[in-house]
C-alpha cells in the first residue's frame, strides 16, 4: 500500500536533489544529466518522497539503457492539454522502447532485455511502482519512443489552494 502525504513542492529543487544522488553513477558511464525547468513553473501538489522515487527510477533506467557519451534529460512544463497539470519528461539517448513493450513495461515483474551493456536487469517492479505512485496522485505515466532515444512522461497536479480548500469543504458537507 502506497501512502501519500501531498504538499506544495517546487520541482526544480526535487530534480536537483535526485540528479545529485545519481551524478556519480552517470559520470561512471560518461552520461550527462541535464534538466530544463521554466523559472515560473508552479509548484506541484504531490508527495515529495514519492516523486523523488519515481524520478530516481526513471533517470536510473535512462542511465542504464544509454550508451557512454549519451544524455538523460528531465524537463517540466505546464501540460499543453490541461493547465492544472504539470508534464514531466525523462528523455534518454538510449535505444528507445519497442512499440510492443510500451504498455507491458508497466506490468508487475516485466523486464525488457534491451540494456546497453548486459547490466543487471533489475526486478521488474520499478516502473510498476512508478505507475502506482503517479496514478495515486491522479496523474498519468506513459512511455514514448522516438529516433534518438526513449522517453517517459508523467503528469502531476498543479498545487492549488482553491482546489485544496474546496475538497475539504466538499468532504465536510458530505458528512453533515
MOWO-V444790 format. One record per pair of residues at least 24 apart in sequence whose ideal C-beta (glycine too) atoms are under 10 Angstrom apart, sorted by the first residue. I is the first residue (numbers start at 1). J is the second residue. If there is no record, write none. Layout:
I/J
I/J
This chain:
1/132
1/136
2/47
2/50
2/53
2/129
2/132
2/133
2/135
2/136
2/137
3/47
3/49
3/50
3/136
4/46
4/47
4/49
4/50
4/51
4/133
4/136
4/137
5/46
5/47
5/48
5/49
5/50
6/44
6/45
6/46
6/47
6/48
6/50
6/51
6/136
6/137
6/138
6/156
6/157
6/159
6/164
7/43
7/44
7/45
7/46
7/47
7/48
7/159
8/42
8/43
8/44
8/45
8/46
8/48
8/158
8/159
8/160
8/161
8/164
9/43
9/44
9/45
9/46
9/47
9/48
9/51
9/52
9/156
9/159
10/37
10/41
10/42
10/43
10/44
10/48
10/159
11/35
11/37
11/41
11/42
11/43
11/44
11/46
11/48
11/51
11/55
11/74
11/76
11/86
11/88
11/156
12/37
12/38
12/39
12/41
12/43
12/74
12/76
13/37
13/43
13/48
14/44
14/46
14/48
14/49
14/51
14/52
14/55
14/74
14/76
14/88
15/51
15/52
15/55
15/59
15/74
15/75
15/76
15/88
15/90
16/74
17/48
17/52
17/55
17/56
18/51
18/52
18/53
18/54
18/55
18/56
18/57
18/58
18/59
18/60
18/74
19/55
19/56
19/59
19/72
19/74
21/52
21/55
21/56
21/59
21/60
22/55
22/56
22/59
22/60
22/62
22/63
22/72
25/59
25/60
25/63
25/64
26/59
26/60
26/62
26/63
26/66
26/70
26/71
26/72
28/63
28/68
29/63
29/64
29/66
29/67
29/68
29/69
29/70
29/72
29/116
29/117
29/119
30/66
30/67
30/68
30/69
30/70
31/59
31/62
31/63
31/64
31/66
31/67
31/68
31/69
31/70
31/71
31/72
31/92
31/93
31/94
32/66
32/69
32/70
32/71
32/72
32/73
32/93
33/59
33/62
33/63
33/71
33/72
33/73
33/74
34/71
34/72
34/73
34/74
34/75
34/91
35/59
35/72
35/73
35/74
35/75
35/76
35/90
36/73
36/74
36/75
36/76
36/77
36/89
37/74
37/75
37/76
37/77
37/86
37/88
38/75
38/76
38/77
38/78
40/78
41/76
41/77
41/78
41/86
41/158
42/78
42/83
42/84
42/86
42/158
42/159
42/160
43/86
43/156
43/158
43/159
43/160
44/76
44/85
44/86
44/88
44/137
44/139
44/155
44/156
44/157
44/158
44/159
45/84
45/86
45/137
45/138
45/156
45/157
45/158
45/159
45/160
45/161
45/163
45/164
46/86
46/133
46/134
46/136
46/137
46/138
46/139
46/156
46/157
46/158
46/159
47/133
47/136
47/137
47/156
49/133
50/129
50/130
50/132
50/133
50/134
50/136
50/137
51/88
51/133
51/134
51/137
51/139
51/154
51/156
53/126
53/129
53/130
53/133
54/88
54/90
54/126
54/127
54/129
54/130
54/131
54/132
54/133
54/134
54/137
54/139
54/141
54/152
54/154
54/156
55/88
55/90
55/130
55/152
55/154
56/126
56/130
57/90
57/122
57/125
57/126
57/127
57/129
57/130
57/133
57/152
58/88
58/89
58/90
58/91
58/92
58/126
58/127
58/130
58/141
58/143
58/151
58/152
58/153
58/154
59/90
59/92
59/152
60/90
60/122
60/126
61/90
61/92
61/94
61/105
61/112
61/115
61/122
61/126
61/127
61/130
61/150
61/152
62/90
62/91
62/92
62/93
62/94
62/149
62/150
62/151
62/152
63/92
63/94
63/116
63/119
64/92
64/94
64/115
64/116
64/117
64/119
64/120
64/121
64/122
65/92
65/93
65/94
65/95
65/96
65/97
65/112
65/114
65/115
65/116
65/117
65/119
65/149
65/150
66/92
66/93
66/94
66/95
66/116
66/149
66/150
67/92
67/93
67/94
67/95
67/116
67/117
68/116
68/117
69/93
70/94
70/116
70/148
70/149
71/148
71/149
72/149
73/149
73/151
74/152
75/151
75/153
76/156
78/158
79/139
79/140
79/153
79/155
79/156
79/158
81/155
82/155
82/157
82/158
83/158
84/155
84/157
84/158
84/159
84/160
84/163
85/138
85/139
85/140
85/154
85/155
85/156
85/157
85/158
86/139
86/154
86/155
86/156
86/157
86/158
86/159
87/139
87/140
87/153
87/154
87/155
87/156
88/134
88/139
88/141
88/152
88/153
88/154
88/155
88/156
89/144
89/151
89/152
89/153
89/154
90/150
90/151
90/152
90/153
90/154
91/144
91/146
91/148
91/149
91/150
91/151
91/152
91/153
92/148
92/149
92/150
92/151
92/152
93/148
93/149
93/150
94/145
94/148
94/149
94/150
95/145
95/148
95/149
95/150
96/143
96/144
96/145
96/146
96/147
96/148
96/149
96/150
96/151
97/143
97/144
97/145
97/146
97/149
97/150
97/151
97/152
98/143
98/145
98/150
99/143
99/144
99/145
101/143
101/145
101/150
102/142
102/143
102/144
102/145
102/150
103/142
103/143
104/143
105/130
105/131
105/142
105/143
105/150
105/152
106/130
106/131
106/132
106/134
106/141
106/142
106/143
106/152
107/131
108/132
112/150
114/150
127/152
130/154
